[in-house]
Amino acid sequence: MLHYMVYTLPELSLFFGLLHLCLLYLLSYDAAKVYARTARFWLLASLFCSILLYDKTFSPMFFENNAYTLLFKLLAGFFAYIMLGLSAMWFGAENRTGCRYYVLILCALIGSNLLLASSNLLATLFCYGLLIYINYRLLAISYEKLPSEAPTRYMGLSGVVVLLFAAGYGYLHYRLDGDVEYGVLREAFAENKDSFRLYMAAVAVVVPVMYSLGLAPFHITAEDKVGKGILPVSHYFALFLPVVLWGTLIKMDTALLAPYQNEFAPVYAGFALLSVIFGAMGANSRINLHRIFAYSSMYHFGIVLLLLSFFKLETDFAAFVYLFVCLLSLNGSYLVFYSLKSRGEYLASVTSLSGLAETHPYTTGALLVSLFSLIGLPPLAVFMGQFDCISILLRNGYFISLGIVLFFLLVLAKAYLDIMKTAYFEKKVKIFDTENRAVPLYTVFCISCIVLAAFNPGNLLQILKDMFYVVSL
């Protein structure tokens, strides 16, 4: 019994962080940096425990930890650590402590740890519903000063999706007499492939995850989440949450939905190409930087889903590599956003970048590297992922899909080039505030990662591959 309590240390560390934050609030600490440092300390403690206990779980009936889950926990923790540190600057500039934000982020970390480790559909449903509620509360924080219908709209649509998930779970629970472990469900799907009801139950389980990722045609609230939230919340939805959801979807595809790969493959491919098209066109039709990058993410996520449509482990890993380098490059852009301030106000429109290169040449250079990486310019990180994607599509004869991907990459590149043109060649219209010292340090680190990732230092890709392939065992 005692050893099971020890196995809860990764989640227990985060829970202690919640208590610590509440204690600081009761003691009336009013510095956002104090709350950020506290949250990051307990995050590091949780990651350390996760590494030590990477293959242990406190409830083998519902959860299973291994190298695959550790990989996604570390990646999510990496982005969360940066996000927590930079968010303190935003809350400090707004004269807010951000305590509620940090509490919700630690709750999201607990929920994400459990969601990635879940091996039982009931646990997956519970953790997914928990994250939906946390997301709603985060959006509510975004609009404390400016009330909006976005949080309510998000919760209403997400509630319908959760009910869909619950309906699929309910039927599977009834059909299999309550035994809804992934392995048992996979065997049931394989033995009853002609059952339309089982197939629809499988669809009901996977659709919520695709909806939360903002993939077309389930991108109804994607712009609300990333485009209308305050910067720390937008950062969370753009980087941390996709890591967790893609890790969950890949695991579900491999451990649960593989028997339906012939049925799901064309659906995945169709939704992927829709995401590529809508993402590229949407990025060109927006002037808010956060919304531009929300649609940009839809394009890149479409490519990830297109690679997953092959239902092969090697293409799944190629999808993971592409996801990793894209999020790394996108994080570089978000770091630049924390530098865009004028008279204490954070800027988010493309026109506000006018003349940025005159006063912030290094920040503009970092933005340039991030955008070139997202375009796929060699030798930057995303080029490596795009090269793998093109090779896979060519080998499998997906010439039409490849043509769509490349054509709309050019369309997406236009949106990026407009941002660069504004920053370098337009006349300055804003007086930019002095940068916080922490932002350039984070930015240099992230840009270095973007550049170095393409050179595979220390055989990094092989290490990631060994961890990733555990998902098939």
WOCOR-V274107 format. One record per residue. N is the residue number from 1. PSI is psi in whole degrees, 0 to 359 (999 if undefined). NEAR is the number of other C-alpha atoms within 12 Angstrom. Layout:
BEGIN
N&PSI&NEAR, N&PSI&NEAR
END
This chain:
BEGIN
1&320&9, 2&322&9, 3&330&13, 4&326&16, 5&322&17, 6&324&20, 7&346&28, 8&1&31, 9&321&33, 10&316&43, 11&326&37, 12&324&30, 13&317&33, 14&324&39, 15&319&28, 16&325&26, 17&321&36, 18&315&34, 19&319&23, 20&316&28, 21&318&39, 22&322&25, 23&317&18, 24&321&28, 25&318&23, 26&330&12, 27&5&12, 28&35&15, 29&134&21, 30&16&22, 31&122&26, 32&328&33, 33&324&29, 34&315&31, 35&321&41, 36&316&42, 37&320&29, 38&314&35, 39&319&45, 40&325&37, 41&313&28, 42&333&38, 43&314&45, 44&321&31, 45&319&25, 46&317&35, 47&321&35, 48&315&22, 49&324&27, 50&322&38, 51&316&26, 52&323&21, 53&41&27, 54&335&30, 55&20&26, 56&151&27, 57&149&31, 58&348&27, 59&85&23, 60&340&19, 61&330&20, 62&337&27, 63&152&29, 64&118&36, 65&145&37, 66&189&33, 67&328&30, 68&311&37, 69&323&44, 70&320&39, 71&311&36, 72&329&46, 73&318&46, 74&320&35, 75&315&34, 76&319&39, 77&325&42, 78&311&29, 79&324&41, 80&322&42, 81&314&37, 82&317&38, 83&316&40, 84&321&42, 85&315&36, 86&331&42, 87&333&44, 88&328&37, 89&319&39, 90&311&38, 91&325&35, 92&319&25, 93&331&26, 94&4&22, 95&44&16, 96&148&25, 97&328&28, 98&16&42, 99&315&40, 100&321&30, 101&312&40, 102&324&50, 103&315&37, 104&325&37, 105&318&46, 106&323&45, 107&320&36, 108&324&41, 109&320&50, 110&312&39, 111&322&36, 112&321&46, 113&314&51, 114&322&43, 115&317&43, 116&329&45, 117&350&45, 118&134&40, 119&14&37, 120&135&35, 121&329&43, 122&316&31, 123&320&30, 124&316&40, 125&315&36, 126&312&24, 127&322&35, 128&315&41, 129&322&32, 130&316&27, 131&324&40, 132&315&40, 133&319&26, 134&318&35, 135&319&41, 136&316&34, 137&324&30, 138&319&42, 139&327&41, 140&324&31, 141&322&34, 142&330&33, 143&30&23, 144&323&19, 145&332&13, 146&92&15, 147&144&15, 148&160&18, 149&355&21, 150&313&31, 151&318&34, 152&319&23, 153&317&21, 154&315&35, 155&324&30, 156&311&19, 157&320&25, 158&327&37, 159&320&25, 160&319&20, 161&319&30, 162&321&34, 163&324&24, 164&314&27, 165&314&34, 166&324&30, 167&316&26, 168&316&31, 169&317&37, 170&318&27, 171&316&26, 172&322&34, 173&317&24, 174&317&16, 175&325&21, 176&19&20, 177&40&15, 178&354&17, 179&96&25, 180&33&32, 181&152&30, 182&315&36, 183&318&29, 184&318&24, 185&320&39, 186&318&32, 187&320&22, 188&319&31, 189&319&32, 190&323&23, 191&342&15, 192&50&17, 193&339&23, 194&356&15, 195&114&16, 196&324&14, 197&318&22, 198&321&33, 199&316&32, 200&327&26, 201&320&32, 202&319&41, 203&317&33, 204&335&30, 205&323&38, 206&332&40, 207&317&35, 208&321&37, 209&318&42, 210&324&39, 211&314&36, 212&334&44, 213&349&47, 214&24&44, 215&145&44, 216&140&38, 217&24&27, 218&31&27, 219&28&36, 220&315&28, 221&5&35, 222&317&44, 223&326&38, 224&316&37, 225&313&46, 226&328&46, 227&339&35, 228&352&36, 229&163&39, 230&164&35, 231&314&44, 232&324&44, 233&319&42, 234&319&39, 235&317&44, 236&311&44, 237&330&49, 238&330&49, 239&307&43, 240&308&42, 241&318&44, 242&324&44, 243&313&44, 244&316&47, 245&321&43, 246&321&44, 247&321&43, 248&316&41, 249&317&41, 250&319&44, 251&318&43, 252&319&41, 253&317&36, 254&314&35, 255&347&33, 256&312&38, 257&2&38, 258&324&34, 259&337&28, 260&23&38, 261&325&29, 262&326&19, 263&323&23, 264&332&28, 265&309&24, 266&329&22, 267&313&25, 268&314&35, 269&318&35, 270&313&27, 271&326&37, 272&314&40, 273&325&39, 274&318&34, 275&320&42, 276&315&42, 277&307&37, 278&323&38, 279&313&42, 280&317&41, 281&321&29, 282&322&34, 283&328&40, 284&348&32, 285&8&23, 286&154&28, 287&348&26, 288&128&28, 289&319&39, 290&321&41, 291&324&37, 292&315&41, 293&337&52, 294&315&48, 295&326&46, 296&318&49, 297&324&46, 298&320&49, 299&309&47, 300&323&53, 301&329&49, 302&320&46, 303&320&53, 304&314&48, 305&324&45, 306&320&43, 307&324&45, 308&338&45, 309&345&41, 310&340&37, 311&43&36, 312&146&24, 313&322&27, 314&324&24, 315&330&33, 316&319&37, 317&322&40, 318&322&39, 319&320&41, 320&316&47, 321&315&42, 322&317&42, 323&315&46, 324&310&43, 325&328&42, 326&314&46, 327&325&46, 328&317&43, 329&320&49, 330&324&49, 331&323&47, 332&322&47, 333&319&45, 334&328&45, 335&323&42, 336&324&45, 337&328&43, 338&347&45, 339&346&43, 340&87&42, 341&142&29, 342&117&23, 343&42&15, 344&358&23, 345&130&24, 346&138&30, 347&147&31, 348&358&34, 349&156&24, 350&320&34, 351&334&27, 352&347&29, 353&354&42, 354&124&30, 355&14&28, 356&325&40, 357&337&29, 358&317&23, 359&335&25, 360&66&27, 361&323&20, 362&321&24, 363&317&39, 364&323&35, 365&321&26, 366&319&40, 367&320&43, 368&315&35, 369&317&37, 370&316&43, 371&319&42, 372&325&35, 373&317&41, 374&330&45, 375&330&40, 376&27&35, 377&125&26, 378&148&22, 379&25&23, 380&169&33, 381&314&41, 382&336&42, 383&320&31, 384&315&35, 385&320&40, 386&324&38, 387&316&27, 388&318&28, 389&313&40, 390&318&31, 391&317&19, 392&316&29, 393&321&29, 394&316&16, 395&328&14, 396&5&17, 397&23&13, 398&64&23, 399&323&17, 400&316&17, 401&318&31, 402&319&30, 403&318&19, 404&316&30, 405&314&37, 406&321&28, 407&315&20, 408&347&33, 409&321&37, 410&322&25, 411&317&27, 412&322&39, 413&328&30, 414&318&25, 415&319&35, 416&318&36, 417&326&26, 418&322&28, 419&315&39, 420&317&29, 421&318&24, 422&316&27, 423&327&35, 424&329&27, 425&349&19, 426&155&21, 427&146&19, 428&131&21, 429&353&18, 430&149&27, 431&112&23, 432&141&28, 433&162&20, 434&139&19, 435&146&27, 436&140&27, 437&330&15, 438&328&21, 439&311&33, 440&325&29, 441&312&23, 442&319&30, 443&315&38, 444&317&27, 445&314&22, 446&317&34, 447&322&39, 448&320&25, 449&320&32, 450&318&42, 451&314&32, 452&330&27, 453&328&32, 454&340&34, 455&2&20, 456&59&21, 457&140&16, 458&26&12, 459&43&14, 460&318&17, 461&324&26, 462&323&15, 463&313&18, 464&322&27, 465&317&25, 466&321&22, 467&319&27, 468&318&32, 469&348&28, 470&337&25, 471&336&35, 472&353&26, 473&999&16
END
